[in-house]
Amino acid sequence: MRPPIPRPVRTGWRTRGRVAVAVSALCLCLWHGPAGAAPVMAAHRAVYDLTLAAVSGGDVVTAEGKLTFVLSDMCTAWSTQQQLHLRTVDRNGTESVSDSDYAVLEDKDGSSLVFRADQTENGHPAPRMAGEC
């Protein structure tokens, strides 16, 4: 039995940003694995072409884009970068283009993490989110 297709939701950069930050945080948590175990990771680069497969209600009728994810071993730290380019068209024919660029650098011993997130919506940049812990 196929799972139901989620309904598209019209979102702005804030919602997409929160989702991407949540996904990135989850990935960071999963890297550590079981307590006391050394992370098992390898450098990786993946590029995904995105296309909206189906619509059931909502405003968005077309969505397409590209997602790039890069994981790099920086000797004493892991570096991740995620870039998303998304073009959507609503039922009125209005096109929106959003670009997101997220980067994280985490020391392999877990002692430090630095991140930043840059986003634009239809060419208008949103305030940069950045921090460290």
C-alpha positions as CSV (number, residue, x, y, z in Angstrom):
1,M,0.0,0.0,0.0
2,R,1.4,3.4,-1.0
3,P,1.6,6.1,1.7
4,P,-0.6,9.1,1.0
5,I,1.0,12.0,-0.9
6,P,1.4,15.0,1.4
7,R,-0.6,18.1,0.5
8,P,1.6,20.9,-0.8
9,V,1.8,23.9,1.4
10,R,2.5,27.4,0.3
11,T,5.6,28.4,2.3
12,G,8.0,31.3,2.3
13,W,11.7,31.3,3.0
14,R,11.1,31.3,6.8
15,T,9.3,27.9,6.7
16,R,11.7,26.3,4.3
17,G,14.6,27.6,6.4
18,R,13.1,26.2,9.6
19,V,12.6,22.8,7.9
20,A,16.2,22.8,6.4
21,V,17.7,23.8,9.8
22,A,15.7,21.1,11.5
23,V,16.9,18.5,8.9
24,S,20.5,19.7,9.3
25,A,20.2,19.5,13.1
26,L,18.8,15.9,12.8
27,C,21.7,14.9,10.5
28,L,24.2,16.3,13.0
29,C,22.6,14.4,15.8
30,L,22.7,11.2,13.8
31,W,26.4,11.6,13.0
32,H,27.3,10.9,16.6
33,G,25.7,7.4,16.6
34,P,25.6,5.5,19.9
35,A,27.2,7.1,22.9
36,G,30.9,6.6,23.0
37,A,31.1,5.3,19.4
38,A,33.3,7.1,16.9
39,P,31.3,8.5,13.9
40,V,31.6,6.5,10.7
41,M,31.3,8.9,7.9
42,A,32.8,9.4,4.4
43,A,33.1,12.4,2.2
44,H,30.1,12.6,-0.1
45,R,28.5,14.8,-2.8
46,A,25.0,14.3,-4.1
47,V,22.9,16.3,-6.5
48,Y,19.2,15.8,-6.8
49,D,16.9,17.1,-9.5
50,L,13.5,17.9,-7.9
51,T,10.1,17.8,-9.5
52,L,6.6,18.0,-8.0
53,A,5.0,14.6,-8.7
54,A,1.4,15.3,-7.7
55,V,-0.8,18.0,-6.3
56,S,-3.9,17.6,-4.1
57,G,-5.3,21.0,-3.3
58,G,-3.1,23.9,-2.2
59,D,-1.8,26.8,-4.2
60,V,1.3,25.4,-5.8
61,V,0.8,23.5,-9.1
62,T,4.3,23.2,-10.4
63,A,7.6,22.9,-8.5
64,E,11.1,22.0,-9.7
65,G,14.6,22.6,-8.6
66,K,17.9,21.1,-7.6
67,L,19.3,20.1,-4.2
68,T,23.1,19.7,-3.7
69,F,24.5,18.2,-0.6
70,V,28.2,18.0,0.2
71,L,29.9,16.4,3.2
72,S,33.6,16.9,3.4
73,D,36.3,15.6,5.8
74,M,38.3,18.7,6.9
75,C,40.9,16.7,9.0
76,T,39.7,17.8,12.4
77,A,36.1,18.8,11.4
78,W,33.2,17.8,9.2
79,S,31.9,20.3,6.7
80,T,28.4,20.1,5.2
81,Q,26.9,22.4,2.7
82,Q,23.4,22.2,1.3
83,Q,22.1,24.3,-1.6
84,L,18.5,24.3,-2.8
85,H,17.2,26.1,-5.9
86,L,13.4,25.9,-6.2
87,R,11.0,27.3,-8.7
88,T,7.3,27.2,-8.0
89,V,4.2,28.3,-9.9
90,D,0.9,28.8,-8.2
91,R,-2.7,28.4,-9.6
92,N,-2.7,32.1,-10.7
93,G,0.5,31.5,-12.8
94,T,2.7,33.5,-10.4
95,E,6.2,32.2,-10.4
96,S,8.5,32.2,-7.3
97,V,12.2,31.4,-7.2
98,S,13.9,30.6,-3.9
99,D,17.5,29.8,-3.2
100,S,18.9,28.5,0.1
101,D,22.5,27.9,1.0
102,Y,23.3,26.2,4.4
103,A,26.8,25.4,5.7
104,V,27.9,23.7,8.9
105,L,31.4,23.0,10.3
106,E,31.6,20.7,13.3
107,D,34.8,19.6,15.1
108,K,35.1,15.8,15.0
109,D,35.3,15.7,18.8
110,G,31.9,17.5,19.0
111,S,33.4,20.5,20.9
112,S,32.4,23.2,18.4
113,L,29.9,23.8,15.7
114,V,29.5,26.8,13.4
115,F,26.7,27.3,11.0
116,R,25.2,29.9,8.5
117,A,22.1,30.0,6.4
118,D,21.6,32.4,3.4
119,Q,18.3,32.6,1.5
120,T,16.7,34.6,-1.2
121,E,13.1,34.7,-2.3
122,N,12.6,36.1,-5.9
123,G,16.0,37.7,-5.7
124,H,15.4,39.4,-2.3
125,P,17.9,38.2,0.3
126,A,16.6,37.3,3.8
127,P,18.7,38.2,6.8
128,R,21.6,35.7,7.3
129,M,21.2,33.2,10.1
130,A,24.5,32.2,11.7
131,G,25.8,31.0,15.0
132,E,28.1,28.7,16.9
133,C,27.9,26.4,19.8
